[in-house]
């Protein structure tokens, strides 16, 4: 299975997708139009080790809701990601049993290779 959860309106996501030489092999999922399900998020957590690793602290809502001043639990991260798509660090690519989270150069290099 090869799947990428992304936002088609995100410049970083579009740039990364253009770099993938085998993009046609991936199932693409725009998380704004088609939100992730509980089971999909649980699969991501199983591969990554935690909901926190999937959580984006760069989301506008993170600051707007004052979440930086709150001690969040794993359950909080899960609820927030399911509540609003911007809390998922993007893109998230799943290739077999490997998961690639976010847009750091190291992550993207590993995904492409």
Secondary structure, DSSP 8 states (H G I E B T S, - for coil): -EEEEE-TT-HHHHHHHHH-TTGGGSEEEETTTS---HHHHHHHHHHHS-SGGGB-TTSHHHHHTTGGGS---HHHHHHHHHH-GGGB-S-EEEETTEEEES--HHHHHHHH-
